[in-house]
Every structure is written in C-alpha cells, then in structure tokens.
Amino acid sequence: MSSLDPAGPAAAAIARLWWVMLVGGLLILAGVVALALYAVFGRAERRHRLSPKLLIVGGGLVFTPLVLAALLAWGIGAGHALLPLPGEREPFRVEVRAHQWWWEVTYPDAEGGPLHSANEIHVPAGRPVDVTVRAEDVIHSFWVPRLGGKIDALPGRSNRIRLEAPEPGVYRGQCAEFCGAQHSRMALLLQAHEPEALEERLALLAEPAPEPAGEDPGADAFAPHCADCHSLDPRSRSAVPGPNLADLPQRATLGAGTLENGPDALRDWLARHQSLKPGNRMPAFDHLDPDTLDAIAAWLERRR
C-alpha cells in the first residue's frame, strides 16, 4: 500500500511531488542548520559581514514566497492528474458508498441495470476509472495508495476521483479517515482486469442465484435471520443495507479484509464476527446452534 510505489499515473504524480518536497525540504533544512552553526561557532568579525537586512529580506520575504509558489505550481499539476476531466477515452464508472465498516460497490452502467457488490472493485486495466464516493453514516475516506490520492466520503454529498491501473493486478485500498472503532478493518480490493476477464467477472456477478432445490436448511435459516439486511440479488439493495452477498464465494476476503475467504472462513465469521470485528452492525448469532450456522454457510458457499 505504499504511495511511493505508484502503479497509476495519478499516484505517480503524487509520488513525484513527495520526492520534490522531500529533497527541497532537506536542502532548506541544511541551509538553516548551516546558518545556525555559523552564528554560534563563526568568528565574530565574519558574522558581522552578513547584513541582517539581507537575511530578513532575502530569506524571509523573497526566498519563502518563491519556494511556496514553486510548490504550488507543482502541486496544481499533481492535483490535475486526479481530476475526472473529459478526454479522448471514456471512463469506466463505479459508485462506492462507505458504511461502518464496509464498502458498498455499484456498477451503474452494467448491462440490464446496476449491479451491486461489496468490498471489491473490478475495473478494466489501461482505462480511466471514475469512482463516485459518498458515505451513508459518518465521514470516511476512499484511498487506493498505488493508484491515486484520497477522496473524502461524506454523508449527503458525492465526490469523484479518477484512477487508472495500466496493468492487470490487485491493489489494496483502505479507509483513510478515522470512522469508528473498526476503522483499521475497513479495507477494500481493487482488481484491474483485461477486458475479456472483466466481462466474465461482471457476468458472473450478474448471474441470478439458483433457487434451493427442495428443502434446504441453510436457505430456510437465511430467510428469517439474514435476508432483512443482505440481498442475494446483484440488481437490488436490501431495505436495511448490509453487504450484498451475490458474489460472496468469489471474494478474496470477508468482513472488509478481516478474514481471507478460504475453507471454513464463512463459518468462522458467522460464529465469531463480533469478536473478530467488535461493534460491527451485524447482530451476534448466539441464539443459533452451530448446525444452523454451518447450514447457512454451506448454502451460501455452494450458491455459485
């Protein structure tokens, strides 16, 4: 997640600005330290050769504004790289809503209507991506360090940032604004694909989930205990927004980066989510026996 290891043009502009500021700051610091040492240890007759007026006017009134103006000019160029400006290439659009403590992801231009997912963003490699960010509860901040800068997610307001991943790969993101007790466990993954692979991944998300055949204890338990907050339909949001579970088996993590999505991970999450991520808004299932939790997890895992 190092912003000094950029993978996209916006992140590269930010990294260059950082290095310029670092080198310039070190040079200025070296000059100030040299003057201080000269003032303390230099011979008195030599110290008097430096005009106080020259130091005040040159060092304070001329040098400082020039340095700040140069940094401002360079910074405007870096900031320009983050703006979603019109261009020759049509951007891929994604909408992200920040919640405590997970990310709701929507693909508004998907064929047949918007598609909903959570905590993972799938985009085309080598194409601009405009991410529209908002928050549903408190202030959050969307940040994928290797692809671009931070953008605040604010309740009642939409902000937009442009990212681009030149090559296919997985890029980790994080909420960068303290948003509550589990702020550090609010990660997201952005995966850039070749066009054909992206089409396949979104087609997989768009597939309607098969209905359970006959009596299925997992489906029967999911309906009263989970369905009010979690939608299984990629084309709809639940009335009480919780992460959409349409493509849950294909996701790399559970709980917005809390657990790797491997064998038995979903069972572990259902049984211990309040100890793994204390304070999350999913109610504890202490009243459900382990067999019921196993049935829900097994049904969700085999839905795709």
C-alpha positions, 0 to 999 in steps of 0.5 A: 500500500505504499504511495511511493510505489505508484502503479497509476499515473495519478499516484505517480504524480503524487509520488513525484511531488513527495520526492520534490518536497522531500529533497527541497525540504532537506536542502532548506533544512541544511541551509538553516542548520548551516546558518545556525552553526555559523552564528554560534561557532563563526568568528565574530568579525565574519558574522558581522559581514552578513547584513541582517537586512539581507537575511530578513529580506532575502530569506524571509520575504523573497526566498519563502514566497518563491519556494511556496509558489514553486510548490504550488505550481507543482502541486496544481499539476499533481492535483490535475492528474486526479481530476475526472476531466473529459478526454479522448477515452471514456471512463469506466464508472463505479459508485462506492458508498462507505458504511461502518465498516464496509464498502458498498460497490455499484456498477451503474452502467452494467448491462440490464441495470446496476449491479451491486457488490461489496468490498471489491472493485473490478475495473478494466486495466489501461482505462480511466476509472471514475469512482463516485464516493459518498458515505451513508453514516459518518465521514470516511475516506476512499484511498487506493495508495498505488493508484491515486490520492484520497477522496473524502466520503461524506454523508449527503454529498458525492465526490469523484476521483479518477484512477487508472491501473495500466496493468492487470493486478490487485491493489489494496485500498483502505479507509483513510479517515478515522470512522469508528472503532473498526476503522483499521478493518475497513479495507477494500480490493481493487482488481484491474482486469483485461477486458475479456476477464472483466466481462466474465467477472461482471457476468458472473456477478450478474448471474441470478442465484439458483433457487434451493432445490427442495428443502434446504436448511441453510436457505430456510435459516437465511430467510428469517435471520439474514435476508432483512439486511443482505440481498442475494440479488446483484440488481437490488439493495436490501431495505436495511443495507448490509453487504450484498452477498451475490458474489460472496464465494468469489471474494478474496476476503470477508468482513472488509479484509478481516478474514481471507475467504478460504475453507471454513472462513464463512463459518468462522465469521458467522460464529465469531464476527463480533469478536473478530470485528467488535461493534460491527452492525451485524447482530451476534448469532448466539441464539443459533446452534452451530448446525444452523450456522454451518447450514447457512454457510454451506448454502451460501458457499455452494450458491455459485 
